[in-house]
Amino acid sequence: MSNAELSQRVGMSCSPCWRRVKRLEEDEIILGYRASLSPSALGLIAFVSVKIGAHSDDEAEAFGRALQDVPEIVACYSITGAADFLLQIVTADLESYAMLSAKVLRRLPGIKEMNSSLMLNEVKAFKGFPIQAGGVSRSQR
């Protein structure tokens, strides 16, 4: 949205609104701007839970470094619960995913166990974080 639309929506004049947005960018609260893509246009989306064998810092760092070289892994989260990491993966189709799994994912350092879940339907799309979740108070907007 344009600065004029944003300023009208939040009830500020354009110049102070623009300065606040610039400050949020400089403070790295706003990390960038992206286009929203249709999942059905992307191909196959998989979520892979990963358990690593050892829980040393070196093992986790080696795993994290290796992920950076795999463009199909679009996100990775360190999580609690039954797995250590959750990967979000996008491939053209099931055959591409099977090849990626066999040739790349299973060979990532430290993997003890992997479980894949394929996205069937997007029930609620990610539209951004709620302002309150990131700790941004109303006075910082």
PyMOL CGO cylinders between C-alpha atoms (Angstrom):
from pymol import cmd
from pymol.cgo import CYLINDER

trace = [
    CYLINDER, 0.00, 0.00, 0.00, 1.17, 3.51, -0.59, 0.3, 1, 1, 1, 1, 1, 1,
    CYLINDER, 1.17, 3.51, -0.59, 2.34, 5.81, 2.19, 0.3, 1, 1, 1, 1, 1, 1,
    CYLINDER, 2.34, 5.81, 2.19, -0.79, 7.95, 1.62, 0.3, 1, 1, 1, 1, 1, 1,
    CYLINDER, -0.79, 7.95, 1.62, -3.05, 4.90, 2.11, 0.3, 1, 1, 1, 1, 1, 1,
    CYLINDER, -3.05, 4.90, 2.11, -1.11, 3.80, 5.20, 0.3, 1, 1, 1, 1, 1, 1,
    CYLINDER, -1.11, 3.80, 5.20, -1.16, 7.26, 6.76, 0.3, 1, 1, 1, 1, 1, 1,
    CYLINDER, -1.16, 7.26, 6.76, -4.92, 7.52, 6.20, 0.3, 1, 1, 1, 1, 1, 1,
    CYLINDER, -4.92, 7.52, 6.20, -5.49, 4.07, 7.67, 0.3, 1, 1, 1, 1, 1, 1,
    CYLINDER, -5.49, 4.07, 7.67, -3.51, 4.81, 10.86, 0.3, 1, 1, 1, 1, 1, 1,
    CYLINDER, -3.51, 4.81, 10.86, -4.78, 8.38, 11.19, 0.3, 1, 1, 1, 1, 1, 1,
    CYLINDER, -4.78, 8.38, 11.19, -1.49, 10.22, 10.64, 0.3, 1, 1, 1, 1, 1, 1,
    CYLINDER, -1.49, 10.22, 10.64, -0.29, 12.75, 8.12, 0.3, 1, 1, 1, 1, 1, 1,
    CYLINDER, -0.29, 12.75, 8.12, 2.00, 11.47, 5.36, 0.3, 1, 1, 1, 1, 1, 1,
    CYLINDER, 2.00, 11.47, 5.36, 5.36, 12.82, 6.55, 0.3, 1, 1, 1, 1, 1, 1,
    CYLINDER, 5.36, 12.82, 6.55, 5.27, 11.45, 10.14, 0.3, 1, 1, 1, 1, 1, 1,
    CYLINDER, 5.27, 11.45, 10.14, 3.93, 8.14, 8.81, 0.3, 1, 1, 1, 1, 1, 1,
    CYLINDER, 3.93, 8.14, 8.81, 6.79, 7.89, 6.29, 0.3, 1, 1, 1, 1, 1, 1,
    CYLINDER, 6.79, 7.89, 6.29, 9.35, 8.68, 9.05, 0.3, 1, 1, 1, 1, 1, 1,
    CYLINDER, 9.35, 8.68, 9.05, 7.90, 5.94, 11.31, 0.3, 1, 1, 1, 1, 1, 1,
    CYLINDER, 7.90, 5.94, 11.31, 8.05, 3.39, 8.52, 0.3, 1, 1, 1, 1, 1, 1,
    CYLINDER, 8.05, 3.39, 8.52, 11.68, 4.35, 7.80, 0.3, 1, 1, 1, 1, 1, 1,
    CYLINDER, 11.68, 4.35, 7.80, 12.52, 4.03, 11.51, 0.3, 1, 1, 1, 1, 1, 1,
    CYLINDER, 12.52, 4.03, 11.51, 10.88, 0.58, 11.65, 0.3, 1, 1, 1, 1, 1, 1,
    CYLINDER, 10.88, 0.58, 11.65, 12.97, -0.44, 8.62, 0.3, 1, 1, 1, 1, 1, 1,
    CYLINDER, 12.97, -0.44, 8.62, 16.18, 0.92, 10.21, 0.3, 1, 1, 1, 1, 1, 1,
    CYLINDER, 16.18, 0.92, 10.21, 15.40, -0.85, 13.50, 0.3, 1, 1, 1, 1, 1, 1,
    CYLINDER, 15.40, -0.85, 13.50, 14.89, -4.07, 11.48, 0.3, 1, 1, 1, 1, 1, 1,
    CYLINDER, 14.89, -4.07, 11.48, 11.31, -4.50, 12.66, 0.3, 1, 1, 1, 1, 1, 1,
    CYLINDER, 11.31, -4.50, 12.66, 10.27, -4.30, 9.01, 0.3, 1, 1, 1, 1, 1, 1,
    CYLINDER, 10.27, -4.30, 9.01, 12.66, -6.71, 7.26, 0.3, 1, 1, 1, 1, 1, 1,
    CYLINDER, 12.66, -6.71, 7.26, 11.45, -6.27, 3.70, 0.3, 1, 1, 1, 1, 1, 1,
    CYLINDER, 11.45, -6.27, 3.70, 8.54, -6.40, 1.33, 0.3, 1, 1, 1, 1, 1, 1,
    CYLINDER, 8.54, -6.40, 1.33, 7.39, -9.48, -0.57, 0.3, 1, 1, 1, 1, 1, 1,
    CYLINDER, 7.39, -9.48, -0.57, 4.83, -10.61, -3.10, 0.3, 1, 1, 1, 1, 1, 1,
    CYLINDER, 4.83, -10.61, -3.10, 2.28, -13.19, -1.97, 0.3, 1, 1, 1, 1, 1, 1,
    CYLINDER, 2.28, -13.19, -1.97, 2.29, -16.19, -4.29, 0.3, 1, 1, 1, 1, 1, 1,
    CYLINDER, 2.29, -16.19, -4.29, -0.44, -18.75, -4.82, 0.3, 1, 1, 1, 1, 1, 1,
    CYLINDER, -0.44, -18.75, -4.82, 0.60, -22.13, -3.34, 0.3, 1, 1, 1, 1, 1, 1,
    CYLINDER, 0.60, -22.13, -3.34, -1.15, -23.95, -6.17, 0.3, 1, 1, 1, 1, 1, 1,
    CYLINDER, -1.15, -23.95, -6.17, 1.05, -22.11, -8.68, 0.3, 1, 1, 1, 1, 1, 1,
    CYLINDER, 1.05, -22.11, -8.68, 4.23, -23.13, -6.87, 0.3, 1, 1, 1, 1, 1, 1,
    CYLINDER, 4.23, -23.13, -6.87, 3.88, -26.89, -7.16, 0.3, 1, 1, 1, 1, 1, 1,
    CYLINDER, 3.88, -26.89, -7.16, 4.23, -29.23, -4.20, 0.3, 1, 1, 1, 1, 1, 1,
    CYLINDER, 4.23, -29.23, -4.20, 4.68, -27.85, -0.69, 0.3, 1, 1, 1, 1, 1, 1,
    CYLINDER, 4.68, -27.85, -0.69, 6.01, -30.17, 1.99, 0.3, 1, 1, 1, 1, 1, 1,
    CYLINDER, 6.01, -30.17, 1.99, 6.68, -29.76, 5.69, 0.3, 1, 1, 1, 1, 1, 1,
    CYLINDER, 6.68, -29.76, 5.69, 9.46, -31.99, 6.99, 0.3, 1, 1, 1, 1, 1, 1,
    CYLINDER, 9.46, -31.99, 6.99, 10.09, -32.54, 10.68, 0.3, 1, 1, 1, 1, 1, 1,
    CYLINDER, 10.09, -32.54, 10.68, 13.69, -33.44, 11.41, 0.3, 1, 1, 1, 1, 1, 1,
    CYLINDER, 13.69, -33.44, 11.41, 15.33, -35.00, 14.45, 0.3, 1, 1, 1, 1, 1, 1,
    CYLINDER, 15.33, -35.00, 14.45, 19.09, -34.65, 14.68, 0.3, 1, 1, 1, 1, 1, 1,
    CYLINDER, 19.09, -34.65, 14.68, 21.28, -37.28, 16.30, 0.3, 1, 1, 1, 1, 1, 1,
    CYLINDER, 21.28, -37.28, 16.30, 23.36, -35.12, 18.61, 0.3, 1, 1, 1, 1, 1, 1,
    CYLINDER, 23.36, -35.12, 18.61, 22.23, -31.91, 20.23, 0.3, 1, 1, 1, 1, 1, 1,
    CYLINDER, 22.23, -31.91, 20.23, 25.53, -30.10, 20.33, 0.3, 1, 1, 1, 1, 1, 1,
    CYLINDER, 25.53, -30.10, 20.33, 25.88, -26.55, 19.07, 0.3, 1, 1, 1, 1, 1, 1,
    CYLINDER, 25.88, -26.55, 19.07, 28.29, -27.77, 16.38, 0.3, 1, 1, 1, 1, 1, 1,
    CYLINDER, 28.29, -27.77, 16.38, 25.78, -30.33, 15.08, 0.3, 1, 1, 1, 1, 1, 1,
    CYLINDER, 25.78, -30.33, 15.08, 22.93, -27.80, 14.92, 0.3, 1, 1, 1, 1, 1, 1,
    CYLINDER, 22.93, -27.80, 14.92, 25.15, -25.20, 13.25, 0.3, 1, 1, 1, 1, 1, 1,
    CYLINDER, 25.15, -25.20, 13.25, 26.39, -27.70, 10.63, 0.3, 1, 1, 1, 1, 1, 1,
    CYLINDER, 26.39, -27.70, 10.63, 22.78, -28.64, 9.87, 0.3, 1, 1, 1, 1, 1, 1,
    CYLINDER, 22.78, -28.64, 9.87, 21.77, -24.97, 9.59, 0.3, 1, 1, 1, 1, 1, 1,
    CYLINDER, 21.77, -24.97, 9.59, 24.71, -24.15, 7.30, 0.3, 1, 1, 1, 1, 1, 1,
    CYLINDER, 24.71, -24.15, 7.30, 23.93, -27.07, 4.99, 0.3, 1, 1, 1, 1, 1, 1,
    CYLINDER, 23.93, -27.07, 4.99, 20.32, -25.86, 4.58, 0.3, 1, 1, 1, 1, 1, 1,
    CYLINDER, 20.32, -25.86, 4.58, 21.46, -22.55, 3.17, 0.3, 1, 1, 1, 1, 1, 1,
    CYLINDER, 21.46, -22.55, 3.17, 22.62, -24.26, -0.05, 0.3, 1, 1, 1, 1, 1, 1,
    CYLINDER, 22.62, -24.26, -0.05, 19.25, -25.94, -0.77, 0.3, 1, 1, 1, 1, 1, 1,
    CYLINDER, 19.25, -25.94, -0.77, 16.96, -23.46, -2.58, 0.3, 1, 1, 1, 1, 1, 1,
    CYLINDER, 16.96, -23.46, -2.58, 13.93, -25.76, -2.28, 0.3, 1, 1, 1, 1, 1, 1,
    CYLINDER, 13.93, -25.76, -2.28, 14.06, -25.32, 1.52, 0.3, 1, 1, 1, 1, 1, 1,
    CYLINDER, 14.06, -25.32, 1.52, 12.26, -22.00, 1.81, 0.3, 1, 1, 1, 1, 1, 1,
    CYLINDER, 12.26, -22.00, 1.81, 12.08, -21.89, 5.62, 0.3, 1, 1, 1, 1, 1, 1,
    CYLINDER, 12.08, -21.89, 5.62, 13.53, -23.73, 8.61, 0.3, 1, 1, 1, 1, 1, 1,
    CYLINDER, 13.53, -23.73, 8.61, 12.47, -23.39, 12.24, 0.3, 1, 1, 1, 1, 1, 1,
    CYLINDER, 12.47, -23.39, 12.24, 14.06, -24.78, 15.38, 0.3, 1, 1, 1, 1, 1, 1,
    CYLINDER, 14.06, -24.78, 15.38, 11.08, -26.17, 17.30, 0.3, 1, 1, 1, 1, 1, 1,
    CYLINDER, 11.08, -26.17, 17.30, 10.08, -27.88, 20.53, 0.3, 1, 1, 1, 1, 1, 1,
    CYLINDER, 10.08, -27.88, 20.53, 8.33, -31.23, 20.75, 0.3, 1, 1, 1, 1, 1, 1,
    CYLINDER, 8.33, -31.23, 20.75, 8.97, -34.50, 18.96, 0.3, 1, 1, 1, 1, 1, 1,
    CYLINDER, 8.97, -34.50, 18.96, 11.28, -32.97, 16.32, 0.3, 1, 1, 1, 1, 1, 1,
    CYLINDER, 11.28, -32.97, 16.32, 14.17, -30.52, 16.45, 0.3, 1, 1, 1, 1, 1, 1,
    CYLINDER, 14.17, -30.52, 16.45, 13.53, -28.64, 13.20, 0.3, 1, 1, 1, 1, 1, 1,
    CYLINDER, 13.53, -28.64, 13.20, 10.64, -28.03, 10.83, 0.3, 1, 1, 1, 1, 1, 1,
    CYLINDER, 10.64, -28.03, 10.83, 11.47, -27.41, 7.17, 0.3, 1, 1, 1, 1, 1, 1,
    CYLINDER, 11.47, -27.41, 7.17, 9.15, -25.92, 4.58, 0.3, 1, 1, 1, 1, 1, 1,
    CYLINDER, 9.15, -25.92, 4.58, 10.00, -27.17, 1.11, 0.3, 1, 1, 1, 1, 1, 1,
    CYLINDER, 10.00, -27.17, 1.11, 8.70, -26.27, -2.34, 0.3, 1, 1, 1, 1, 1, 1,
    CYLINDER, 8.70, -26.27, -2.34, 9.27, -28.51, -5.39, 0.3, 1, 1, 1, 1, 1, 1,
    CYLINDER, 9.27, -28.51, -5.39, 7.67, -28.75, -8.82, 0.3, 1, 1, 1, 1, 1, 1,
    CYLINDER, 7.67, -28.75, -8.82, 5.93, -32.07, -8.12, 0.3, 1, 1, 1, 1, 1, 1,
    CYLINDER, 5.93, -32.07, -8.12, 6.00, -35.30, -6.09, 0.3, 1, 1, 1, 1, 1, 1,
    CYLINDER, 6.00, -35.30, -6.09, 8.72, -36.82, -8.26, 0.3, 1, 1, 1, 1, 1, 1,
    CYLINDER, 8.72, -36.82, -8.26, 10.97, -33.78, -7.68, 0.3, 1, 1, 1, 1, 1, 1,
    CYLINDER, 10.97, -33.78, -7.68, 10.30, -33.98, -3.96, 0.3, 1, 1, 1, 1, 1, 1,
    CYLINDER, 10.30, -33.98, -3.96, 11.15, -37.70, -3.88, 0.3, 1, 1, 1, 1, 1, 1,
    CYLINDER, 11.15, -37.70, -3.88, 14.46, -37.02, -5.62, 0.3, 1, 1, 1, 1, 1, 1,
    CYLINDER, 14.46, -37.02, -5.62, 15.27, -34.09, -3.31, 0.3, 1, 1, 1, 1, 1, 1,
    CYLINDER, 15.27, -34.09, -3.31, 14.45, -36.23, -0.28, 0.3, 1, 1, 1, 1, 1, 1,
    CYLINDER, 14.45, -36.23, -0.28, 16.63, -39.13, -1.40, 0.3, 1, 1, 1, 1, 1, 1,
    CYLINDER, 16.63, -39.13, -1.40, 19.57, -37.18, -2.82, 0.3, 1, 1, 1, 1, 1, 1,
    CYLINDER, 19.57, -37.18, -2.82, 19.73, -34.08, -0.61, 0.3, 1, 1, 1, 1, 1, 1,
    CYLINDER, 19.73, -34.08, -0.61, 17.59, -34.08, 2.55, 0.3, 1, 1, 1, 1, 1, 1,
    CYLINDER, 17.59, -34.08, 2.55, 18.61, -37.50, 3.86, 0.3, 1, 1, 1, 1, 1, 1,
    CYLINDER, 18.61, -37.50, 3.86, 22.26, -36.53, 3.39, 0.3, 1, 1, 1, 1, 1, 1,
    CYLINDER, 22.26, -36.53, 3.39, 22.10, -33.36, 5.46, 0.3, 1, 1, 1, 1, 1, 1,
    CYLINDER, 22.10, -33.36, 5.46, 24.53, -33.54, 8.40, 0.3, 1, 1, 1, 1, 1, 1,
    CYLINDER, 24.53, -33.54, 8.40, 23.30, -35.00, 11.67, 0.3, 1, 1, 1, 1, 1, 1,
    CYLINDER, 23.30, -35.00, 11.67, 19.85, -36.20, 10.56, 0.3, 1, 1, 1, 1, 1, 1,
    CYLINDER, 19.85, -36.20, 10.56, 18.57, -39.06, 12.69, 0.3, 1, 1, 1, 1, 1, 1,
    CYLINDER, 18.57, -39.06, 12.69, 14.94, -39.09, 11.53, 0.3, 1, 1, 1, 1, 1, 1,
    CYLINDER, 14.94, -39.09, 11.53, 12.71, -37.28, 9.00, 0.3, 1, 1, 1, 1, 1, 1,
    CYLINDER, 12.71, -37.28, 9.00, 8.93, -37.20, 8.62, 0.3, 1, 1, 1, 1, 1, 1,
    CYLINDER, 8.93, -37.20, 8.62, 7.27, -35.53, 5.63, 0.3, 1, 1, 1, 1, 1, 1,
    CYLINDER, 7.27, -35.53, 5.63, 3.80, -34.03, 5.39, 0.3, 1, 1, 1, 1, 1, 1,
    CYLINDER, 3.80, -34.03, 5.39, 2.51, -32.79, 2.05, 0.3, 1, 1, 1, 1, 1, 1,
    CYLINDER, 2.51, -32.79, 2.05, 0.22, -29.79, 1.87, 0.3, 1, 1, 1, 1, 1, 1,
    CYLINDER, 0.22, -29.79, 1.87, -3.18, -30.74, 0.46, 0.3, 1, 1, 1, 1, 1, 1,
    CYLINDER, -3.18, -30.74, 0.46, -4.99, -27.44, 0.81, 0.3, 1, 1, 1, 1, 1, 1,
    CYLINDER, -4.99, -27.44, 0.81, -4.25, -24.03, 2.29, 0.3, 1, 1, 1, 1, 1, 1,
    CYLINDER, -4.25, -24.03, 2.29, -6.91, -23.48, 4.95, 0.3, 1, 1, 1, 1, 1, 1,
    CYLINDER, -6.91, -23.48, 4.95, -5.60, -20.15, 6.25, 0.3, 1, 1, 1, 1, 1, 1,
    CYLINDER, -5.60, -20.15, 6.25, -2.92, -18.25, 4.39, 0.3, 1, 1, 1, 1, 1, 1,
    CYLINDER, -2.92, -18.25, 4.39, -0.11, -16.40, 6.17, 0.3, 1, 1, 1, 1, 1, 1,
    CYLINDER, -0.11, -16.40, 6.17, -0.94, -12.70, 5.84, 0.3, 1, 1, 1, 1, 1, 1,
    CYLINDER, -0.94, -12.70, 5.84, 1.70, -11.33, 8.17, 0.3, 1, 1, 1, 1, 1, 1,
    CYLINDER, 1.70, -11.33, 8.17, 2.33, -11.23, 11.87, 0.3, 1, 1, 1, 1, 1, 1,
    CYLINDER, 2.33, -11.23, 11.87, -0.15, -9.62, 14.24, 0.3, 1, 1, 1, 1, 1, 1,
    CYLINDER, -0.15, -9.62, 14.24, 1.42, -6.42, 15.50, 0.3, 1, 1, 1, 1, 1, 1,
    CYLINDER, 1.42, -6.42, 15.50, 1.02, -7.45, 19.16, 0.3, 1, 1, 1, 1, 1, 1,
    CYLINDER, 1.02, -7.45, 19.16, 2.89, -10.78, 18.67, 0.3, 1, 1, 1, 1, 1, 1,
    CYLINDER, 2.89, -10.78, 18.67, 6.17, -9.07, 17.85, 0.3, 1, 1, 1, 1, 1, 1,
    CYLINDER, 6.17, -9.07, 17.85, 6.09, -6.85, 20.89, 0.3, 1, 1, 1, 1, 1, 1,
    CYLINDER, 6.09, -6.85, 20.89, 5.50, -3.68, 18.86, 0.3, 1, 1, 1, 1, 1, 1,
    CYLINDER, 5.50, -3.68, 18.86, 3.46, -1.39, 21.02, 0.3, 1, 1, 1, 1, 1, 1,
    CYLINDER, 3.46, -1.39, 21.02, 0.89, 1.00, 19.65, 0.3, 1, 1, 1, 1, 1, 1,
    CYLINDER, 0.89, 1.00, 19.65, 3.26, 3.90, 20.33, 0.3, 1, 1, 1, 1, 1, 1,
    CYLINDER, 3.26, 3.90, 20.33, 5.88, 2.38, 17.99, 0.3, 1, 1, 1, 1, 1, 1,
    CYLINDER, 5.88, 2.38, 17.99, 3.54, 2.06, 15.01, 0.3, 1, 1, 1, 1, 1, 1,
]
cmd.load_cgo(trace, "trace")
